Amino acid sequence: MKSRESADLFAPLNSLQWVPAEKLHANGWNPNKVSKDNLELLVQSILTNGWTLPIVVKPDYTIIDGFHRWTVAQREPLKSKLGGKVPVVIVDHHGDTDADVYGTITHNRARGTHLLDPMKAIVKNLLDEGKTVQEIGKQLGMKPEEIFRLSGFTREEFLDMMTRDGDQIGRASCR
């Protein structure tokens, strides 16, 4: 295995290509699971932002990182919009399976988590800018209850906002 110091840091992006999704296959070691709601959020993110992060594969097209992007790309509406293809970059660990496993885990872990105070500020700012609870929920993958908890508004203020915005939620369901 190449050491970090001797790895060609440009090689993966130099290999960027669009390939038929059926050419790829899952690895047998990925411990990452994603809920149905977060898969829907992933689709929304791709539809809103475009495809911003290629799938990382071994030379035989085994997925190192990007299993969930690959999964949603094979479903409508993305399958048609992408012409059945997905962007990939190839990482060659020269047969070192441990390096492939390490790659999967480090890609997953390096994404981090969202801190509470910055998320509260973001949600509050979006609401202050006039975004609806429905729009924030769609774009950030949040349910109204989560937006309420992050908003800093009182229960009454939030319920007034919900009814003013015309969202499909009643006062009784928020109690």
Summary of the structure (lengths in Angstrom):
residues: 175
radius of gyration: 20.3
end to end distance: 57.4
largest distance: 61.7
contacts: 430
relative contact order: 0.13
helix: 53%
strand: 10%
